[in-house]
Amino acid sequence: MSEADLNVIFYTLFLLLGLPISYKYAKFTVSHTGMVLPHFFVSLMLNLCIGSVGIVGWIFFSVRISRAFTIGGIYLGAWIISISLVALFVLLLVKRKSMIQRFHYQYGR
């Protein structure tokens, strides 16, 4: 495997890592505060920020290989971030009720 192949793998894994990090943040904060909308928004923005950092890092790396490689990586990153954001949003909506119930159970409200 070449250096470019390894970088594509690590780039993809870094972008996909934003999903569990964002979900853990939302789950923890909603379970402790009971506020759903602000923490869902922050979680989505955290996922977007991790993806943006990954894309900027990709641009810095891939420019020295080729322009097509750079553009392809940006498209790959944009699709991964988009799918990750939609998956996170759906997952948070599905788990919303259990997070709020956990808050009420812990704090008796």
Summary of the structure (lengths in Angstrom):
residues: 109
radius of gyration: 17.1
end to end distance: 55.9
largest distance: 58.5
contacts: 320
relative contact order: 0.17
helix: 90%
strand: 0%
